[in-house]
Amino acid sequence: MDADGQGAYVSHRLLDQCLAPVTDLRMSTITHDGAASITTRSSTEAFAAVRAWLWSVAGLVFLMVVVGGATRLTESGLSITEWKPVSGVLPPLGDAAWQAEFEKYKQIPQYAKLFPTMTLGQFQTIFYWEWSHRVLGRLIGLAFALPLAWFWIRGRLPGTLKLKLAGVLALGGLQGAVGWWMVASGLVDRVEVAPERLAAHLLLASITFVALIWIAVGLRPALREEGASFALRGQASILLGLVLAQIGLGALVAGSRAGLTYNTWPLMDGHFVPPAEHLTNLSPGWKNFFENITTVQFDHRMVAYGLFAFAFFHLLQALGKARGSKAASRARALFGLVGIQAGIGIVTLLLVVPIWAGLLHQAFAMVVLAMATVHRRRLA
């Protein structure tokens, strides 16, 4: 083939590729540093729908966490004493069905020890909170699984993305099982769910939330950011880990009702660090980290201080290494959000955990988590 013929052949092949339907979304170019990035218009548009879907599901998970917080704060979590994945979609229909459900609730310790004078009308209120929480969980499952199947069948997902999204789907299924495992802990010998199981339930939801945002942000065109150094990436990773740890500790505070004691700040019963005998009075020693209300609240406070200090340090580092960059702007925003969350936490404690403050504190924790996730992912 002569040079002209070869040139025409190459041009024809390029035209064919441009007009062909998108079947492999891993089309990329190589940036100046040798890293592959999504830059073609067709691939970016194809991923836009996937990103919108993932952000929508993340929004539903956020709502799920807030409804879960309301369920906990209203003592509604044990109102449904059975796990019925299919038939449980419908609430009781008719007076007889409601009375039967109420009788089941009367058999657990929470009713006998905390609410022995509860009326049927009051029971229906807490029932609907827990029912809404469970139905929302099923809705999230459908909102994720059905579009996933559609994108998969339509060839809109590359192989690596399929594996990641299948992993998120598995996390969702696990979350349902962990939710029932948590509820089961409060049906026999306790008047509430076990704090460590509540923490596991909330942490798993938080990890799912992080995974959805991480993947969605990663599907944007890859742009090399000024100041995205190894040091800043490491610090952002630590911040993300601290936020997750603080959310878990917050769940332990909620599960043990530790927020209803030591309602002063910055001291706890006159001490910045409570006496050792108060922090270690349970045996075996490990139980103090989950069930000792003094230790649980102290840990939550100390990690909050550590998170605030490290967020400030990270901001100073970002300003020093990349002032005026997007990375520095996100570091500033993250520090501000951490500060606001700390203020909400203090107000919640001083007011002895009113429902509105408790819900705001839990919801804003997810806002901080979202910002920490976006910041770290964009530095990748």
ABEGO torsion letter per residue (X at the ends): XBAAAAAAAAAAAAAAAAABBBABAABBBBBAAGBBBBABAAAAAAAAAAAAAAAAAAAAAAAAAAAAAAAAAAGAAAABABBBAAAAABBBBEAAAAAAAAAAAAABAAAAAABAABBAAAAAAAAAAAAAAAAAAAAAAAAAAAAAAAAAAAGABBAAAAAAAAAAAAAAAAAAAAAAAAAAAAAAABABBBAAAAAAAAAAAAAAAAAAAAAAAAABBBBBBBGBBAAAAAAAAAAAAAAAAAAAAAAAAAAAGAAABGBBOABBGGBABBBAAAAAABOBAAAAAAABAAAAAAAAAAAAAAAAAAAAAAAAAAAAABBGBAAAAAAAAAAAAAAAAAAAAAAAAAAGGBAAAAAAAAAAAAAAAAAAAAAAAAAX
